[in-house]
């Protein structure tokens, strides 16, 4: 039986990877001095690195409880979050191709998440 709390590891991994990418965009926009020192001292860049570290930690916990072939397709949900965030936060456009692509990803996630038994290891 799958424990619901194990899914929180996948959800947190998706969240941290999405937020890390968004912070990366903020870092790129705010970086006036594109040197190594300028990057590593950029507040948004550091926040992005912290998010990626947290993503790696919760992702390892997810992989303890789920097969990689089950858990990894859910990381595609990052595409949805980043697309919406790019439109809302950075005023980037959403195209018809974006919508079609996300639809195909959704179908793939659904098929893969229902394709096997024994998804969770206790």
N, C-alpha and C positions, 0 to 999 in steps of 0.2 A: 504494500500500500504506500502510495506517495504521500509524504508529509507535506502539507501546504507550506510550511515555513521554508522548505528547501527551495521552493520557487522564488522566494524573496532574494536568494542569491543571484538568480538569473535577472530578476527585475532590477536589482541594485547594479549589476554589471552593465546592463543596458543604460541605466540612468547615469552612472559615472562616466561611461564612454561618451555618451551624448554631451554631457556637460563639459567634459574635457575638450571635445572638439569645438564647442561653442566658445569656451575660454580661449582656445587657440586662435579662433577668428578674431576675437576681441584683442588678443595680443598682437596679431598681425596688423590690425587697424591702428593700434595705439603705438606701435613701434616706430619711433622716429629715427632711431639709430640702429640700423641692422647689423650690428656687430655681435660677436659672441657675448660680450659683457652686457650689451644692451638687451639681448634676449634673456639671458639668465637672471637679470635683475628686473625684468618686466613682471609686474604683479599678476597680470592675466596668464602669462606663460607659466609662472609658478603654480597658480591655481589649477591650470590644465594638467601639469605634471602630477600634482597631488591627486587629482581626480583619476588620472591614469593608473597611479599606484593603487588607489582604492579599488579601481576596477579589476586590476590584476589579482588583488587579494580575495575579493568576493567571487571572482570567476573561478579561482582554484577551489573554493568551497563548493561552488555549483558542480564542478567536474568530479568532486568526490561522490556526489549523490546522483548524478545523471551521466549517461553515456554522452560522449562528445557529439555523436551523430544526432542526438536528441536536443542537446542544449544549444549547439552552435547556430542552428537556423534562427533561433530567437534573437540573436545578435543583429539580424537583419532589421529588426525593429528600430535600430539606431537610425536607419535611413529615414523613417517616418518622422522621428523627433527632430532630426537635423534639418530636414526639408521644411517642416513647419517653423522651426526656430529661425531658419535663414530668411523666411518670408516675413515673419513678425519682427524679429530683432534687427535684421540687416536690410530689409526691404528688397530682398532678392525675389525674382519671379518664380512662380510655379507653372511649369509648362504642361501641356497635354502629355508629352512623353514622360514627364515625372510621374504623372498620375497613372498612366498605363504601366510603367515600371513598378510602381509600388503595388499595383493590383496583382501583377505577376508574382512579386515577392510574397504577398499575402497568401496567394494560392499555394505557393511552395511551402511556406511555413505551416499552413494548415495540413497539407499532405504529409510532410515530414513529422509533424508532431503527433499524428495519428497512425503512423506506419509501423509501430512495433509495440511489443509487450515488454514488461520489465524495464520501464523507463528509469525507474529510480532504484538506486542501490541504498539499502538501509545502513 
